[in-house]
Amino acid sequence: MDASVGLVRALLPTTVALRVQVSSDHRSVAILGDERMGSAVMVEPGVALTVNYVVMGGRSIRATFPGGENCQAEILAQDFESGLAALRVSRHPGAFAALGDSRALRKGQEVFILASTGATERRVSTGVVTDLGPFDAYWEYMLESAIQSSAINPGFGGGALFDNRGRLQGITSLSLGQAGRFSMAIPVHLFADHRQDWLRFGRIPGRMRRAWVGIYAEPAATGVVVSGLVPDGPAARAGVQEGDVIVAVNFAEVATREEMYRQLWERSAGSLVHLGVVRKAERLVIDVSSGDRAEFYA
């Protein structure tokens, strides 16, 4: 598929380039840095959608449109479970993307990514949907359904994934080149289903906050290995160490990262989590007072 030049031109005014300044003492700086570039897409007048890691901790967010118009933006909502964030953009040309039904996507369907590579520069990449199954990552993150496509991310994170009718289907989060030339996008229905709550409250009221322990986890033959720890996070404070192999959560055996996350998230933030770990051939149980990731990174 070659994305129609006319269609891309029509969608360009919906795209936004982000330049984010983060306070040097924010807890995300050690991994993400204090100056970030990102992409976003307008989804209604004054509201843009992007990925949370781009704007997390942002004290100054500058939004620039392809024509050079720019203004300050502010965070309206952040969702650590989906990885999306919504921004209030004070001035904009008026164009916004129509939301598609990301649940109706099918493997093999043609899609394209439109992302910023600079303040006024945009690039497009085309491909097809390759997978719509669950996706889990090493930073305590999992989606029940993620959009993986052969369209490589052509710019900064947060770029819009469109179908060939120009409907927004997802927000590009990751390039997954280590496993092949493809990318992962967060389905837009994770925003659309809770749109009013997001824009009114900045979150989804009543939804249980998941227990979070602050580990970076990689699959291992005998369990899940701790490859890193969030500094001053719950697991680090409880004495979990890099190299520990997690084999149980709350006394339930876990063999995969997905199983570990599902066991963790049966508890709410603030609950005591019992991690069964193997360290130098010794099996230990470490009690971790879990946290709320949104509060930790506030």
VOGU-3710 file (C-alpha; in Angstrom, 3 decimals, decimal comma):
1> mdasvglvra> 0,000/0,000/0,000  1,115/3,522/-0,788  -0,742/5,993/1,376  -2,651/8,361/-0,902  -0,824/11,658/-1,196  -4,145/13,469/-1,045  -5,189/11,612/2,091  -1,883/12,313/3,834  -2,101/15,997/2,913  -5,627/16,165/4,300
11> llpttvalrv> -4,489/14,633/7,593  -1,320/16,705/8,034  -3,125/19,586/9,833  -4,238/17,129/12,547  -0,640/16,293/13,469  1,351/17,987/16,214  5,043/18,025/17,083  5,836/18,157/20,795  8,855/19,572/22,569  8,766/18,761/26,270
21> qvssdhrsva> 10,907/20,163/29,069  10,967/18,118/32,272  12,219/19,219/35,681  15,661/17,739/36,309  14,501/16,217/39,608  11,549/14,345/38,129  11,703/10,592/38,678  11,431/9,813/34,956  14,511/11,809/33,955  17,024/9,044/34,719
31> ilgdermgsa> 15,533/6,889/31,955  13,773/9,313/29,597  15,833/12,498/29,933  14,736/16,047/30,727  14,086/17,145/27,130  11,854/15,036/24,874  10,504/15,238/21,362  7,210/13,611/20,476  4,299/13,398/18,096  0,580/13,851/18,771
41> vmvepgvalt> -2,694/14,022/16,866  -5,713/16,261/17,404  -8,809/14,212/18,250  -11,224/17,068/18,886  -10,962/20,867/19,049  -8,319/21,693/21,653  -7,474/18,080/22,528  -4,490/16,057/21,295  -3,586/12,425/21,989  -0,038/11,136/22,472
51> vnyvvmggrs> 1,951/8,554/24,443  2,393/9,161/28,142  6,163/8,612/28,283  6,755/11,656/26,054  4,962/14,124/28,364  5,361/12,454/31,772  6,720/15,050/34,190  6,525/17,815/31,585  6,729/21,302/33,082  6,643/22,943/29,635
61> iratfpggen> 5,064/21,422/26,525  5,311/23,269/23,201  2,982/22,068/20,429  3,794/22,953/16,802  1,639/22,341/13,729  2,948/21,661/10,204  2,323/25,257/9,153  4,504/26,587/11,978  1,719/27,672/14,338  2,734/26,845/17,898
71> cqaeilaqdf> 1,432/27,218/21,422  1,760/25,823/24,899  -0,023/22,601/25,790  -0,872/21,101/29,154  -1,620/17,585/30,335  -5,329/16,826/30,604  -5,132/13,120/31,387  -2,535/10,396/31,837  -3,253/6,684/31,830  -0,385/4,447/32,904
81> esglaalrvs> -2,393/1,322/32,112  -2,876/2,079/28,419  0,185/4,322/28,042  -1,840/7,185/26,535  -1,992/10,854/27,489  -4,360/13,631/26,427  -3,225/17,243/26,089  -5,095/20,544/26,076  -3,786/22,587/23,138  -4,730/26,232/23,477
91> rhpgafaalg> -4,568/27,246/19,802  -4,795/25,076/16,708  -5,857/25,270/13,047  -9,113/23,444/13,761  -8,589/20,109/12,016  -8,895/16,885/13,994  -8,830/13,193/13,162  -11,905/10,996/13,038  -11,677/8,072/15,447  -11,920/4,607/13,942
101> dsralrkgqe> -13,091/1,407/15,604  -9,792/-0,194/16,558  -11,617/-3,312/17,759  -12,676/-3,978/14,169  -9,118/-4,047/12,776  -8,010/-7,286/11,156  -4,638/-8,818/10,344  -3,495/-7,838/6,884  -5,411/-4,556/6,921  -3,540/-1,644/5,357
111> vfilastgat> -2,425/1,131/7,719  0,014/4,027/7,795  1,789/6,059/10,474  2,065/9,840/10,310  4,594/11,226/12,791  6,706/14,315/13,396  10,452/14,361/12,848  10,830/18,033/13,763  8,726/21,077/14,587  7,158/21,325/11,120
121> errvstgvvt> 8,503/18,152/9,499  6,373/15,032/9,122  7,049/11,580/7,690  4,768/8,737/6,694  5,310/4,972/6,754  2,954/2,362/5,314  2,346/-1,296/6,098  -0,228/-3,846/7,211  -1,497/-5,041/10,565  0,535/-8,087/11,581
131> dlgpfdaywe> -0,821/-8,886/15,053  -3,627/-7,807/17,384  -2,913/-10,034/20,366  -1,708/-9,242/23,875  1,535/-7,314/24,282  3,666/-7,157/27,406  6,818/-5,146/28,051  9,519/-5,056/30,673  8,317/-1,985/32,583  5,187/-3,572/34,155
141> ymlesaiqss> 3,084/-2,844/31,108  0,661/-5,049/29,252  -2,185/-4,536/26,797  -4,835/-7,181/26,194  -4,822/-6,152/22,531  -2,119/-4,107/20,820  -1,762/-3,133/17,171  1,460/-4,419/15,668  2,109/-3,522/12,055  4,813/-3,717/9,426
151> ainpgfggga> 4,752/0,087/9,203  7,922/1,192/10,966  7,661/4,265/13,151  8,984/7,076/10,908  9,310/9,720/13,634  8,957/10,496/17,316  6,722/8,455/19,638  3,044/9,375/19,694  2,504/9,348/15,930  -0,947/8,579/14,563
161> lfdnrgrlqg> -1,762/5,180/13,056  -4,456/5,569/10,384  -6,342/3,088/8,228  -6,618/3,638/4,479  -9,804/5,689/4,956  -7,994/8,167/7,189  -9,573/7,027/10,454  -7,373/7,108/13,559  -6,834/3,561/14,822  -4,000/3,922/17,300
171> itslslgqag> -1,145/5,925/18,772  2,308/4,621/17,930  4,302/3,823/21,038  7,257/1,618/20,145  9,538/0,578/17,336  10,168/-3,128/17,689  13,072/-3,484/15,300  14,882/-5,959/17,507  12,239/-8,543/16,629  11,669/-7,466/13,031
181> rfsmaipvhl> 10,743/-4,312/11,173  7,466/-3,396/12,780  5,924/-1,116/15,373  3,402/-1,265/18,188  0,482/1,146/18,526  -1,961/1,572/21,409  -5,549/1,029/20,172  -7,562/4,241/20,113  -10,614/2,594/21,696  -8,739/2,685/25,016
191> fadhrqdwlr> -9,256/6,440/24,821  -12,637/6,486/23,060  -14,329/4,144/25,551  -13,600/6,540/28,434  -13,375/9,812/26,534  -15,689/11,862/28,762  -14,090/10,646/32,004  -10,623/11,370/30,618  -11,489/14,921/29,645  -13,522/15,688/32,762
201> fgripgrmrr> -11,519/13,983/35,506  -8,129/13,259/33,915  -8,587/9,582/34,780  -11,231/6,858/34,957  -13,064/7,240/38,298  -13,806/4,034/40,135  -11,256/1,895/38,337  -9,006/0,025/40,745  -5,438/1,328/40,753  -3,133/-1,599/40,053
211> awvgiyaepa> -0,408/-2,647/42,433  2,941/-1,441/41,084  6,338/-2,559/42,402  8,809/-0,793/40,100  10,770/-3,548/38,367  12,070/-4,057/34,847  11,481/-7,698/34,002  12,747/-9,985/31,252  11,628/-13,556/30,499  13,914/-16,337/31,728
221> atgvvvsglv> 13,910/-20,113/31,414  12,955/-20,577/35,056  10,761/-17,536/35,683  11,081/-13,785/35,232  14,437/-12,127/35,851  14,684/-8,659/37,398  16,830/-6,773/34,893  16,481/-3,409/36,632  14,756/-1,505/39,420  13,100/1,898/39,530
231> pdgpaaragv> 15,249/3,961/41,921  13,415/4,451/45,235  10,532/2,336/43,896  8,660/-0,164/46,077  10,724/-3,206/45,034  14,039/-1,394/45,465  13,033/-0,237/48,952  11,961/-3,771/49,894  15,340/-5,276/48,967  14,650/-6,856/45,557
241> qegdvivavn> 17,903/-7,006/43,583  18,866/-7,082/39,926  19,350/-10,694/38,878  16,644/-12,031/41,190  14,385/-14,506/39,389  10,715/-14,072/40,289  9,003/-17,455/40,411  5,885/-16,614/42,445  3,615/-13,666/43,229  1,406/-13,860/46,314
251> faevatreem> 2,407/-17,538/46,586  1,078/-18,369/43,103  3,741/-19,798/40,791  4,510/-17,693/37,705  6,486/-18,824/34,679  5,992/-15,882/32,319  5,939/-12,108/32,494  2,244/-12,093/31,598  1,445/-14,447/34,483  3,460/-12,246/36,825
261> yrqlwersag> 1,583/-9,091/35,803  -1,810/-10,755/36,123  -0,984/-11,897/39,651  0,348/-8,460/40,603  -2,720/-6,676/39,317  -5,118/-8,777/41,329  -4,056/-6,490/44,183  -4,736/-2,774/44,355  -2,087/-0,102/44,785  -0,917/0,021/48,386
271> slvhlgvvrk> -1,441/-3,695/48,989  1,313/-5,907/50,326  2,743/-8,090/47,542  4,689/-11,258/48,322  7,369/-11,924/45,701  8,892/-15,393/45,611  12,402/-15,041/44,181  15,399/-17,241/43,578  18,728/-15,560/44,402  21,958/-17,522/44,048
281> aerlvidvss> 20,093/-20,834/44,288  18,289/-19,709/47,459  14,528/-19,208/47,447  13,262/-16,139/49,300  9,954/-14,403/49,896  10,213/-10,609/49,798  7,287/-8,534/51,019  6,792/-5,395/48,923  4,462/-2,556/49,853  3,159/-1,810/46,375
291> gdraefya> 2,677/1,721/45,094  0,538/3,667/42,654  2,610/4,408/39,561  0,594/7,529/38,716  1,264/8,989/42,147  4,942/7,992/42,063  5,474/9,863/38,788  3,146/12,769/39,563
//
